[in-house]
Amino acid sequence: MNAIQYMDNFCQEIELIFETSWEVCNKIGGIYTVLSSKAKTLKSEFKDKLIFIGPDVWSETTPSPYFEESKTLLKKWKESELPDGLTVRVGRWNIPGRPIAILVKFDNMYASKDEAYGRMWELFGVDSLHAYGDYDEGCAFARASAKIIESLVSFTNTNPMNVLAHFDEWTTAIGLLTLKAEMPEIATVFTTHATSIGRSICGNGKPLYDYLDGYNGDQMARELNMEAKHSLEKAAAHYADAFTTVSDVTDTEAAQLLEKKATVVTPNGFEPNFVPGKIKYAAARKTAREKMLSVASSLTGQEYCDDTFILATSGRCEYRNKGIDMFLDAMNMLQNSNINRKILAFVLVPAWVKDKREDLSLALDAKRTERLVDPIITHTINNYNEDPIFGRIHQLHFANDSNAKVDVIYVPCYLDGKDGIFDLTYYDMLPGLDATVFASYYEPWGYTPLESIAFGVPTVTTTLAGFGRWILSEWPEASFSTCGTEVVERTDSNYSQATEEISSLLARIVNASSKECLSYRKAAMAAAQRADWENFISYYRTAYNDAAQNRKLRQDSSIHVFKM
């Protein structure tokens, strides 16, 4: 069998496929959405050959709400003597497809970390000398995961040549390298969803894009004290049998900062089963709008009309990277626009939340609409003086009174259905919105705008988001009417211009007729169908097959020397 035939057949011959991530059964950010939404499509192809590995950071008193333990799955292996005294829990991930998940307790790995770091330096040139923060924790989990993969492959007498191991982000990179050294027959895939050094450059307020060609990743890592994470991520990208990124934006970034272009770009899809059907959708929209308008009324003391235009931004609390600054400034510009409806703008961004606002909770229970003190925030937070969103809303003097055209309300909690004020999940809230804005500066992909259009909510994103670039590749004349999405050009030097454009686009959709708005919603849903995992999973098959081909070439060449 030649290399090409082997590559084409590999997905059919896979006996075990592992995917390791810190966010397996551990909902933190966008990677959880990537893995949990694609699992159903992968599971339909690979059945229980597919196994996800995540960290066991839970306890009996606070169990993972996303994991259901099984007493029978992999029982004999689990009861065998696992390496390094590791312990695991085996069960199902409570997501569409319900794939097998192994949660690994990795505390035992800390004792041997110095020896492991030394070996990584000798074999792969990984410099862990200046490690700090969560580096040790990520590496302990990743090393434990590699040991678990080796153990399960050996215990089941599975041919390593028919095994693929996929590792996500720098937090699992040392697992890939460990597997490369210990069981090199296994084909490996490494995905960087955002380079650690690129995110750090942006997080430190430095311009990433205008000067990208002049940046050296190693030099910037030294300057920003990111040497360990960058070194580890770079090694994994180079030594993986297939290296993938989630967008062309990140691929360009990786090529410059990691000095490695992706083998395959694997864009993030969406699972359509998350979206309610037509009848349930109408009910969900009604419920969400009633709740949002009720909360706003109880905060501000105003009565909001049914046709109030409700929009939002959401995501992690990365004030500049996620474009929250631009969103708030665009809302401020809208105050002076010629709009024919009241706008209610929500900032759905988790912060250092303390609790629900008791005065708001009591007002909601009593169905009172009396203006509360500080009617811009729904929950109490621990750091009012340091919170950039809270501070900027006040700085822009959003009064949230009857004279304002735009009211802004900050929701600084996770919308998990039990926040005490809305008691709806984020996906429950989405159908109630009329539009969303994600004015991202640093956004490797951009799940939030994709989720938005999947739920039929028109969105505004930017050319610096991977999703925005994908939209333009599919619809060069992207607009609300063609694909439910407007893509605003954003650079390091056009902040004011981009903000004005967002404000103008929103004024246009606010003033649109109900018939036009309905057509925008339909266009959004139709566009999202192109990003279903059913379509995007082919990129992963290509990555898996490329990994198998490169592993075979490596094995045939007897390449076992690990030097950068």
KEVOSE-938561 format. One record per residue (C-alpha): residue in three letters; x, y, z. Coordinates in steps of 0.5 Angstrom, whole numbers, padded with zeros to 4 digits, always signed. Example, Ala and Ser with C-alpha at 12.3 -4.5 7.8 and 13.67 -1.06 7.14 Angstrom:
KEVOSE-938561
ALA+0025-0009+0016SER+0027-0002+0014
This chain:
KEVOSE-938561
MET+0000+0000+0000ASN+0003+0007-0002ALA+0003+0013+0002ILE-0003+0016-0001GLN-0007+0010-0001TYR-0006+0009+0006MET-0007+0016+0008ASP-0014+0016+0004ASN-0016+0009+0008PHE-0014+0012+0015CYS-0020+0015+0018GLN-0023+0008+0016GLU-0018+0004+0020ILE-0018+0008+0026GLU-0019+0004+0032LEU-0018+0009+0037ILE-0018+0017+0037PHE-0017+0021+0043GLU-0018+0028+0044THR-0015+0032+0050SER-0017+0039+0052TRP-0017+0042+0059GLU-0024+0044+0057VAL-0027+0037+0056CYS-0033+0037+0061ASN-0030+0043+0064LYS-0034+0049+0061ILE-0029+0055+0061GLY-0029+0059+0054GLY-0030+0058+0046ILE-0026+0051+0046TYR-0031+0048+0050THR-0036+0050+0045VAL-0032+0047+0039LEU-0031+0040+0042SER-0038+0040+0045SER-0041+0042+0038LYS-0037+0037+0034ALA-0037+0031+0038LYS-0044+0029+0035THR-0042+0029+0028LEU-0035+0026+0030LYS-0039+0020+0034SER-0043+0019+0028GLU-0037+0017+0024PHE-0033+0014+0030LYS-0038+0011+0035ASP-0034+0009+0041LYS-0027+0009+0038LEU-0028+0017+0040ILE-0025+0018+0047PHE-0025+0025+0050ILE-0020+0026+0056GLY-0021+0032+0060PRO-0018+0034+0067ASP-0021+0032+0074VAL-0022+0038+0077TRP-0028+0036+0081SER-0030+0033+0087GLU-0036+0030+0090THR-0039+0036+0093THR-0038+0040+0086PRO-0039+0035+0081SER-0038+0036+0074PRO-0045+0038+0071TYR-0043+0036+0064PHE-0040+0029+0066GLU-0044+0022+0067GLU-0040+0017+0070SER-0041+0010+0068LYS-0039+0003+0072THR-0038-0001+0066LEU-0035+0003+0061LEU-0027+0001+0060LYS-0028-0003+0067LYS-0023-0008+0066TRP-0018-0002+0064LYS-0020+0002+0070GLU-0019-0003+0075SER-0012-0005+0072GLU-0006-0002+0075LEU-0005+0005+0071PRO+0002+0009+0071ASP+0004+0013+0076GLY-0001+0012+0081LEU-0006+0016+0076THR-0014+0015+0077VAL-0019+0016+0072ARG-0027+0017+0072VAL-0030+0014+0066GLY-0037+0016+0063ARG-0040+0020+0058TRP-0040+0027+0056ASN-0047+0030+0057ILE-0047+0033+0050PRO-0050+0031+0043GLY-0047+0025+0041ARG-0046+0023+0049PRO-0038+0021+0047ILE-0034+0017+0052ALA-0030+0022+0057ILE-0024+0020+0061LEU-0023+0025+0067VAL-0016+0025+0069LYS-0013+0026+0076PHE-0006+0029+0075ASP-0004+0031+0082ASN+0001+0025+0082MET+0005+0028+0076TYR+0008+0034+0080ALA+0013+0030+0083SER+0016+0029+0077LYS+0016+0035+0073ASP+0023+0037+0074GLU+0025+0031+0071ALA+0020+0031+0065TYR+0022+0039+0064GLY+0029+0037+0063ARG+0027+0031+0058MET+0023+0036+0054TRP+0029+0041+0053GLU+0033+0035+0051LEU+0029+0032+0046PHE+0025+0038+0043GLY+0028+0044+0046VAL+0022+0046+0050ASP+0025+0052+0055SER+0021+0051+0062LEU+0026+0055+0066HIS+0022+0061+0067ALA+0015+0058+0067TYR+0010+0061+0072GLY+0003+0061+0073ASP-0002+0056+0070TYR+0004+0052+0066ASP+0005+0047+0071GLU-0002+0045+0072GLY-0003+0045+0064CYS+0003+0041+0064ALA+0001+0036+0069PHE-0005+0035+0066ALA-0003+0034+0059ARG+0003+0029+0061ALA-0002+0025+0065SER-0007+0025+0059ALA-0001+0022+0055LYS+0000+0016+0060ILE-0007+0015+0060ILE-0007+0014+0052GLU-0001+0010+0052SER-0004+0005+0058LEU-0011+0004+0054VAL-0007+0003+0047SER-0003-0002+0051PHE-0008-0005+0055THR-0013-0006+0049ASN-0008-0009+0045THR-0009-0004+0040ASN-0004-0003+0034PRO-0001+0004+0035MET-0001+0005+0028ASN-0009+0005+0028VAL-0009+0011+0033LEU-0010+0018+0033ALA-0009+0023+0038HIS-0011+0030+0038PHE-0009+0035+0043ASP-0012+0042+0043GLU-0008+0049+0046TRP-0001+0050+0049THR-0004+0047+0056THR-0004+0040+0052ALA+0002+0041+0048ILE+0007+0037+0053GLY+0002+0031+0052LEU+0003+0031+0045LEU+0011+0031+0046THR+0011+0026+0051LEU+0007+0021+0047LYS+0012+0023+0041ALA+0017+0020+0045GLU+0014+0014+0048MET+0009+0012+0043PRO+0011+0015+0036GLU+0007+0010+0032ILE+0001+0014+0034ALA-0001+0020+0029THR-0001+0026+0033VAL-0005+0033+0031PHE-0004+0039+0035THR-0009+0045+0034THR-0008+0052+0037HIS-0014+0056+0037ALA-0010+0062+0039THR-0003+0063+0039SER-0001+0064+0047ILE+0004+0070+0044GLY-0001+0073+0040ARG-0006+0073+0045SER+0000+0076+0050ILE+0002+0082+0045CYS-0006+0084+0044GLY-0007+0083+0052ASN-0001+0088+0053GLY-0004+0093+0048LYS+0001+0092+0043PRO-0001+0093+0035LEU-0001+0086+0033TYR-0003+0087+0025ASP+0001+0093+0023TYR+0007+0090+0025LEU+0006+0083+0025ASP+0011+0082+0019GLY+0016+0085+0024TYR+0015+0081+0030ASN+0019+0075+0032GLY+0016+0070+0037ASP+0022+0068+0041GLN+0024+0075+0042MET+0017+0077+0044ALA+0016+0071+0049ARG+0022+0074+0052GLU+0020+0081+0052LEU+0013+0079+0055ASN+0015+0073+0060MET+0012+0068+0056GLU+0018+0064+0054ALA+0015+0057+0057LYS+0008+0057+0054HIS+0011+0060+0047SER+0017+0055+0047LEU+0012+0049+0049GLU+0007+0051+0044LYS+0012+0052+0038ALA+0015+0045+0039ALA+0008+0042+0039ALA+0006+0045+0033HIS+0013+0043+0029TYR+0013+0036+0032ALA+0006+0034+0031ASP+0004+0030+0025ALA-0001+0035+0023PHE-0002+0042+0026THR-0008+0046+0025THR-0011+0053+0026VAL-0018+0055+0026SER-0018+0060+0021ASP-0014+0064+0016VAL-0013+0069+0021THR-0009+0065+0026ASP-0006+0061+0021THR-0002+0068+0019GLU-0001+0069+0026ALA+0002+0062+0027ALA+0006+0062+0021GLN+0010+0069+0023LEU+0010+0067+0031LEU+0011+0060+0031GLU+0014+0060+0025LYS+0010+0054+0022LYS+0004+0054+0018ALA-0002+0050+0019THR-0002+0043+0015VAL-0010+0044+0015VAL-0014+0050+0017THR-0020+0047+0021PRO-0026+0052+0022ASN-0030+0052+0027GLY-0037+0049+0026PHE-0044+0049+0030GLU-0049+0044+0032PRO-0056+0045+0029ASN-0059+0041+0034PHE-0057+0047+0039VAL-0062+0051+0036PRO-0070+0050+0037GLY-0075+0048+0032LYS-0080+0053+0029ILE-0085+0052+0034LYS-0081+0052+0040TYR-0076+0058+0037ALA-0082+0063+0037ALA-0084+0061+0044ALA-0077+0061+0046ARG-0076+0068+0043LYS-0082+0071+0047THR-0080+0068+0053ALA-0073+0071+0053ARG-0076+0078+0051GLU-0081+0078+0056LYS-0075+0077+0061MET-0070+0082+0058LEU-0075+0087+0058SER-0078+0085+0065VAL-0071+0086+0068ALA-0069+0092+0064SER-0076+0095+0067SER-0074+0093+0074LEU-0067+0096+0074THR-0069+0103+0070GLY-0076+0104+0072GLN-0078+0105+0065GLU-0084+0101+0061TYR-0081+0098+0055CYS-0085+0097+0049ASP-0086+0090+0046ASP-0082+0093+0039THR-0076+0095+0043PHE-0070+0094+0039ILE-0066+0089+0044LEU-0058+0088+0042ALA-0052+0085+0045THR-0045+0083+0045SER-0042+0077+0049GLY-0036+0073+0050ARG-0030+0073+0055CYS-0028+0079+0059GLU-0023+0081+0054TYR-0024+0089+0054ARG-0020+0090+0048ASN-0019+0084+0044LYS-0027+0082+0044GLY-0028+0089+0042ILE-0033+0091+0048ASP-0029+0098+0048MET-0032+0099+0041PHE-0039+0096+0042LEU-0040+0101+0048ASP-0037+0107+0044ALA-0042+0105+0038MET-0048+0105+0043ASN-0046+0112+0045MET-0046+0114+0038LEU-0052+0111+0037GLN-0055+0116+0042ASN-0054+0122+0037SER-0057+0118+0031ASN-0064+0118+0028ILE-0067+0112+0030ASN-0075+0110+0031ARG-0074+0105+0037LYS-0072+0105+0044ILE-0065+0101+0044LEU-0064+0096+0050ALA-0056+0094+0049PHE-0054+0088+0054VAL-0047+0087+0055LEU-0047+0079+0057VAL-0040+0079+0059PRO-0038+0075+0066ALA-0034+0078+0071TRP-0032+0078+0078VAL-0039+0077+0080LYS-0041+0077+0087ASP-0048+0075+0087LYS-0055+0077+0084ARG-0057+0084+0086GLU-0062+0083+0092ASP-0066+0090+0090LEU-0067+0088+0083SER-0069+0080+0085LEU-0074+0083+0090ALA-0077+0088+0085LEU-0077+0082+0080ASP-0081+0078+0085ALA-0086+0084+0086LYS-0086+0086+0079ARG-0084+0093+0081THR-0082+0098+0076GLU-0078+0103+0080ARG-0072+0106+0078LEU-0066+0103+0082VAL-0059+0106+0084ASP-0054+0105+0079PRO-0059+0102+0074ILE-0054+0099+0069ILE-0052+0093+0072THR-0056+0086+0074HIS-0051+0083+0079THR-0046+0085+0084ILE-0039+0085+0083ASN-0033+0085+0087ASN-0029+0090+0084TYR-0033+0096+0081ASN-0027+0101+0081GLU-0023+0096+0077ASP-0028+0093+0072PRO-0027+0096+0065ILE-0034+0095+0063PHE-0037+0098+0069GLY-0033+0104+0069ARG-0033+0106+0061ILE-0041+0105+0062HIS-0041+0111+0067GLN-0035+0115+0064LEU-0040+0115+0058HIS-0046+0117+0062PHE-0051+0112+0060ALA-0057+0115+0064ASN-0062+0109+0062ASP-0068+0114+0063SER-0074+0115+0059ASN-0070+0121+0055ALA-0064+0116+0053LYS-0065+0113+0046VAL-0060+0107+0048ASP-0060+0104+0055VAL-0054+0100+0056ILE-0055+0094+0062TYR-0049+0090+0064VAL-0050+0083+0066PRO-0043+0081+0069CYS-0045+0073+0070TYR-0045+0067+0067LEU-0052+0065+0064ASP-0052+0058+0066GLY-0060+0058+0068LYS-0059+0059+0075ASP-0056+0066+0076GLY-0062+0069+0080ILE-0064+0074+0075PHE-0065+0072+0069ASP-0065+0064+0070LEU-0064+0063+0063THR-0058+0060+0059TYR-0054+0064+0054TYR-0058+0060+0048ASP-0064+0061+0052MET-0063+0069+0051LEU-0060+0069+0044PRO-0067+0068+0040GLY-0070+0074+0044LEU-0065+0079+0041ASP-0066+0083+0035ALA-0058+0084+0033THR-0051+0082+0036VAL-0045+0086+0035PHE-0038+0083+0036ALA-0033+0088+0034SER-0027+0084+0036TYR-0020+0086+0035TYR-0017+0079+0037GLU-0021+0073+0035PRO-0018+0067+0032TRP-0025+0064+0030GLY-0031+0068+0033TYR-0036+0063+0036THR-0041+0068+0038PRO-0043+0071+0031LEU-0043+0064+0029GLU-0048+0062+0034SER-0052+0069+0033ILE-0054+0067+0026ALA-0055+0060+0027PHE-0060+0063+0032GLY-0063+0067+0027VAL-0060+0074+0030PRO-0057+0078+0025THR-0050+0080+0027VAL-0044+0085+0026THR-0037+0082+0026THR-0030+0085+0024THR-0025+0083+0019LEU-0020+0081+0025ALA-0025+0075+0027GLY-0023+0069+0023PHE-0031+0068+0022GLY-0031+0075+0019ARG-0026+0073+0014TRP-0030+0066+0013ILE-0036+0070+0012LEU-0033+0074+0006SER-0030+0068+0003GLU-0037+0065+0002TRP-0041+0072+0001PRO-0036+0077-0002GLU-0042+0082-0001ALA-0044+0080+0006SER-0049+0084+0009PHE-0055+0083+0013SER-0060+0082+0007THR-0055+0077+0004CYS-0052+0073+0010GLY-0055+0076+0016THR-0048+0079+0017GLU-0044+0085+0016VAL-0037+0085+0017VAL-0033+0092+0019GLU-0026+0093+0017ARG-0022+0094+0023THR-0014+0095+0023ASP-0010+0098+0028SER-0011+0105+0026ASN-0018+0106+0024TYR-0022+0105+0031SER-0026+0111+0030GLN-0028+0109+0023ALA-0030+0102+0025THR-0034+0105+0031GLU-0038+0110+0026GLU-0039+0104+0021ILE-0042+0100+0027SER-0046+0105+0029SER-0049+0107+0022LEU-0050+0099+0021LEU-0054+0099+0027ALA-0058+0105+0026ARG-0060+0102+0019ILE-0063+0095+0022VAL-0066+0099+0028ASN-0070+0103+0023ALA-0071+0097+0018SER-0079+0095+0017SER-0081+0088+0020LYS-0081+0085+0014GLU-0074+0087+0012CYS-0072+0084+0019LEU-0075+0078+0018SER-0071+0077+0012TYR-0065+0079+0015ARG-0066+0073+0020LYS-0068+0068+0015ALA-0061+0070+0011ALA-0058+0069+0018MET-0060+0062+0019ALA-0059+0060+0012ALA-0052+0062+0012ALA-0051+0059+0019GLN-0052+0052+0015ARG-0046+0053+0011ALA-0042+0052+0018ASP-0046+0046+0020TRP-0041+0041+0023GLU-0044+0036+0018ASN-0040+0041+0013PHE-0034+0043+0017ILE-0032+0036+0019SER-0029+0034+0012TYR-0023+0039+0014TYR-0022+0034+0020ARG-0022+0028+0016THR-0016+0032+0012ALA-0012+0033+0018TYR-0013+0026+0021ASN-0011+0023+0014ASP-0005+0028+0013ALA-0003+0026+0020ALA-0003+0019+0018GLN+0001+0020+0012ASN+0006+0024+0016ARG+0007+0019+0021LYS+0008+0014+0016LEU+0013+0018+0012ARG+0017+0019+0019GLN+0016+0012+0021ASP+0019+0009+0014SER+0025+0014+0014SER+0026+0012+0021ILE+0026+0019+0024HIS+0027+0019+0031VAL+0032+0025+0032PHE+0028+0030+0036LYS+0031+0037+0034MET+0028+0044+0032
